[in-house]
Amino acid sequence: MEVLIALLILAISLLALAGLMVTTTRNSSFGGHMTEASTFAQDKLEQLRVSPWAGVATGNDTTQGSTGITYTRTWAVTPNTDGNQRWVSITLNWTDPTKNSNHSIRLLSVVTE
């Protein structure tokens, strides 16, 4: 009888751990998507920084990550009152397939001539 009760307690504990593993896997996946999106935003900012001054303009594109997720990247370039600076806002949007929810990140910076 004692062994049966011990097995029951062990089974309940293992079921709780299984649910925790699912949550941990989803959160880890989300962290990977955030890292990938941040990298794509930083890549676009670096492209704008090395572009000729006339080429630093508002635009958008899509890019696909290594996880198969398609990221929509938009960037807005706003001239500063000082003629040799421009404010840049880069936004990435994507849909997480595991949760079927939309996410976005935004990177703000200044590009100088």
Backbone hydrogen bonds, N-H to C=O, Kabsch-Sander energy under -0.5 kcal/mol:
donor,donor_aa,acceptor,acceptor_aa,energy
5,I,1,M,-2.0
6,A,2,E,-2.4
7,L,3,V,-2.4
8,L,4,L,-1.9
9,I,5,I,-2.4
10,L,6,A,-2.3
11,A,7,L,-2.5
12,I,8,L,-2.2
13,S,9,I,-2.2
14,L,10,L,-2.4
15,L,11,A,-2.0
16,A,12,I,-1.9
17,L,13,S,-2.1
18,A,14,L,-2.0
19,G,15,L,-1.8
20,L,16,A,-1.7
21,M,17,L,-2.1
22,V,18,A,-1.6
23,T,19,G,-1.8
24,T,20,L,-2.5
25,T,21,M,-2.4
26,R,22,V,-2.1
27,N,23,T,-2.4
28,S,24,T,-2.2
29,S,25,T,-2.1
30,F,26,R,-2.3
31,G,27,N,-2.1
32,G,28,S,-1.8
33,H,29,S,-1.9
34,M,30,F,-2.3
35,T,31,G,-2.2
36,E,32,G,-2.3
37,A,33,H,-2.6
38,S,34,M,-2.5
39,T,35,T,-2.1
40,F,36,E,-2.1
41,A,37,A,-2.2
42,Q,38,S,-2.5
43,D,39,T,-2.4
44,K,40,F,-1.9
45,L,41,A,-2.1
46,E,42,Q,-2.3
47,Q,43,D,-2.1
48,L,44,K,-2.4
49,R,45,L,-2.0
50,V,46,E,-1.6
51,S,47,Q,-0.8
55,G,52,P,-1.8
56,V,53,W,-1.1
57,A,55,G,-1.4
59,G,75,W,-2.3
61,D,73,R,-2.6
63,T,71,Y,-2.4
65,G,69,I,-2.7
68,G,65,G,-1.5
71,Y,63,T,-3.4
71,Y,69,I,-0.6
72,T,93,N,-2.8
73,R,61,D,-3.0
73,R,71,Y,-0.6
74,T,72,T,-0.5
74,T,91,T,-2.7
75,W,59,G,-2.8
76,A,89,S,-2.5
78,T,76,A,-0.5
78,T,87,W,-2.7
80,N,85,Q,-2.2
85,Q,82,D,-1.4
86,R,111,V,-2.4
87,W,78,T,-3.1
88,V,109,S,-3.2
89,S,76,A,-2.2
90,I,107,L,-3.2
91,T,74,T,-3.2
91,T,89,S,-0.5
92,L,105,I,-2.3
93,N,72,T,-2.3
94,W,103,H,-2.2
96,D,94,W,-0.5
96,D,101,S,-3.0
100,N,96,D,-1.9
101,S,96,D,-1.0
103,H,94,W,-2.9
105,I,92,L,-1.9
107,L,90,I,-3.2
109,S,88,V,-2.4
111,V,86,R,-3.1
113,E,84,N,-2.3
